[in-house]
């Protein structure tokens, strides 16, 4: 990759890592409930898990670049469109995911915490789709694919660690923001729940009017 492409890829990777979501929320919760050392453990687990997810995502991208190079530009545009939708959806729905209180986190032992969060990061379908969309933006189908993959893995691992450290440092602010969004009552955010509530209120008004 050229230096310009590497910088753009690093910036996009960092932005995806610090977006609000379940993994970043887990880092914040573990940091506040178990201390920053545990928070740093989650950072390493998330970074390595996401690199594993990116490796899986690279397989179809490499296959298209190698065997269907005439479709690569189209795939790149589709990927860019998906990335924009992914960011918009994530910013509009930051309250999804693991909403357990600090005293009810999934795991307590360091090794189990690491393995649990690594698994969540590595097999998360939306992360894999985001990587499938992101990689064509930096890939050169005419260059050395294996070398580019190694470079991308290194760049993403570095940016994921930086983004994770930001989540640890800003853990308190992140959870306060989530609480302001009403995470303590997630049922009220579900469309079906809001629909039922509106029907109940309407029925009540009709009964009073009668």
HUPECOR-V278260 format. One record per residue. N is the residue number from 0. SS is DSSP state (H for helix, E for strand, - for the rest). PSI is psi in degrees with one decimal (NA if undefined). Layout:
n: (N/N)
ss: (SS/SS)
psi: (PSI/PSI)
This chain:
n: (0/1/2/3/4/5/6/7/8/9/10/11/12/13/14/15/16/17/18/19/20/21/22/23/24/25/26/27/28/29/30/31/32/33/34/35/36/37/38/39/40/41/42/43/44/45/46/47/48/49/50/51/52/53/54/55/56/57/58/59/60/61/62/63/64/65/66/67/68/69/70/71/72/73/74/75/76/77/78/79/80/81/82/83/84/85/86/87/88/89/90/91/92/93/94/95/96/97/98/99/100/101/102/103/104/105/106/107/108/109/110/111/112/113/114/115/116/117/118/119/120/121/122/123/124/125/126/127/128/129/130/131/132/133/134/135/136/137/138/139/140/141/142/143/144/145/146/147/148/149/150/151/152/153/154/155/156/157/158/159/160/161/162/163/164/165/166/167/168/169/170/171/172/173/174/175/176/177/178/179/180/181/182/183/184/185/186/187/188/189/190/191/192/193/194/195/196/197/198/199/200/201/202/203/204/205/206/207/208/209)
ss: (-/-/H/H/H/H/H/H/H/H/H/H/H/H/H/H/H/H/-/-/-/H/H/H/H/H/H/H/H/H/H/H/H/H/-/H/H/H/H/H/H/H/H/H/H/H/H/H/H/H/H/H/H/H/H/H/H/H/H/H/H/H/H/H/H/H/H/-/H/H/H/H/H/H/H/H/H/H/H/H/H/H/H/H/H/H/H/H/H/H/H/H/-/-/-/-/-/-/-/-/-/H/H/H/-/-/-/-/-/H/H/H/H/H/H/H/H/H/H/H/H/H/H/-/H/H/H/H/H/H/H/H/H/H/H/H/H/H/-/-/-/-/-/-/H/H/H/H/H/H/H/H/H/H/H/H/H/H/H/H/H/H/H/H/H/H/H/H/H/-/H/H/H/H/H/H/H/H/H/H/-/-/H/H/H/H/H/H/H/-/H/H/H/H/H/H/H/H/H/H/H/H/H/H/H/H/H/H/H/-)
psi: (145.7/164.8/-37.3/-45.5/-39.2/-40.9/-41.9/-43.4/-40.9/-42.9/-43.4/-39.3/-44.2/-41.6/-42.0/-36.0/-39.3/-1.1/145.3/138.8/176.1/-40.7/-44.9/-36.4/-39.5/-41.7/-45.3/-43.2/-43.4/-36.8/-45.3/-29.7/-30.8/-5.1/167.8/-26.7/-43.3/-37.3/-41.5/-32.7/-41.4/-33.3/-46.4/-41.2/-43.6/-43.8/-47.9/-37.5/-41.1/-34.1/-40.2/-42.0/-38.9/-34.5/-42.2/-43.1/-26.9/-20.3/-53.3/-31.6/-44.6/-39.9/-42.2/-42.6/-33.4/-41.7/-21.2/57.1/-25.1/-16.2/-2.5/-40.0/-40.2/-43.6/-38.1/-42.8/-40.4/-41.8/-41.3/-40.7/-43.5/-39.6/-42.3/-42.2/-38.2/-45.5/-44.8/-44.6/-41.1/-41.4/-30.1/-23.8/63.2/-6.9/10.8/164.6/-147.0/108.3/21.2/148.9/166.2/-29.4/8.6/38.0/155.0/-42.4/159.8/-34.0/140.4/-46.5/-41.6/-35.7/-47.7/-49.5/-39.2/-47.8/-35.0/-44.5/-43.2/-42.6/-36.3/-30.7/9.7/116.8/-40.7/-30.9/-42.6/-42.6/-39.6/-38.1/-38.8/-34.5/-33.5/-42.3/-42.2/-19.4/-23.7/-14.3/140.1/107.0/-14.2/-5.6/-173.9/111.1/-41.5/-41.0/-41.2/-38.1/-42.9/-44.0/-42.4/-39.9/-44.6/-44.0/-45.4/-40.5/-43.4/-46.2/-33.7/-38.0/-41.5/-46.2/-38.7/-40.3/-37.3/-39.2/-34.3/-47.4/-37.2/24.4/-44.9/-44.2/-37.2/-45.9/-34.2/-39.6/-40.0/-39.0/-35.9/-26.3/-0.5/35.2/-19.7/-11.7/67.4/-22.6/-30.9/-12.6/-8.0/134.9/-42.0/-38.8/-42.6/-37.8/-45.9/-40.5/-43.5/-40.8/-39.5/-43.1/-43.0/-43.3/-37.5/-44.1/-41.3/-38.7/-40.2/-42.1/-33.6/NA)
